[in-house]
Amino acid sequence: MFKQAMTEFLYSAWFTDLCTDPTDQDREWVACIAIEATSAKDAQHWGDVISHDRAARLKKDRFVESSVELASDALAVTDWSSLPRIHYGQSPSDQEVGW
């Protein structure tokens, strides 16, 4: 059986902290994760699964939207040394993701 090559993607998820004052500049926040997947669609799908799970468990944070881009396209603007790294299908703990 042929195994597809995995590629690393930068997944970004935006949340709104519903317990924060609406005028607080930190009310909306973003989490970034490096996700290894066979396609951008798969990386975004898996990141969304993880993000929706967080929002379902922690009602104070509402998942707003997400984006994904190839890691190679984001290298110039992103510090990859501190990003959590996961594989498609991996269910990381909150500590692993860092949120």
N, C-alpha and C positions, 0 to 999 in steps of 0.2 A: 504494500500500500504506500502511495506517495504522501509524504508529509510536507505540508506547506511551510515555507520559511516564515519565521516570525520577525516582525519589525517593531521598533520602539516608537511610540507615539506620546506626545504631550497631551494629556487630558486635563481640561480645566472645567471646574464646576462652580457655578455661582449660587450662593445661598443668601437668604435674608434672615437676620436674627430678629424674630418677632418680639422678643422681650426687651429689645433696645429701643430707646427713644427714636422716633422717626427722623429727627434732625441729626442724630449721631452719624458721623461720617463712616463709622465702622459697622453700621447696620447691615450693609451688604458686604460680603466677603467672598473670596475665591480660594478654592483648594486646587492644587495642581499635583498630578500623579503621572509618573511615567508608566505606561501600560504597554506590555509586549503582546502583540496580537498579529493575526494574519492580514488584517485590513484596518483602515481607519474606521470603517463602519462597525467592525467588531470591537475595536478599542473604545469607541464612543458608547456602544451598547453596554459593554461591561462596566465602564465607568458610571454610566447612568444607573445601572442596577445597584452598584455600591452606594451611590449618592442618594438614590430614592430610599434605600434601606436605612441610611443614616437619618434622613428626614422623617421616616416613619417611626424610628425609635426615639428620636429627640425632637419632640413637637415644636420646640422653640425655633428650630431652623427650617425654613422652607426652601426646597430646591427650586431654583428659578430656571436655569438653562445650563447648557454645556457646550464645549467646543473641543475639537481635536485637531492636531496637526502633526505632521511628521517630525520626529525628534531632530532630524538633520536640518529642517527648516527653522527650528526654534533654538538651535544651539547658540546663536549669537546673542540672544536676549534673555536666556534662562540659565540660572545657576543650577546645573544638574547634580551637583555634588550633594545637595541636601534634599533632593526630591525622593519621595518613596517610590519604589519600583515594584510592580506586581505583574503577574502573567494573567492573560485572559483566563477566566474561570476560577482564579484564586480569590478566596474571600478573606481579605486582610482584616485584622483587628483595627479598632479606632487608633490605637497606639502606632501600629505599622503605617497607617495613612497619615497620622499626625494632625488629625482634626479633633 
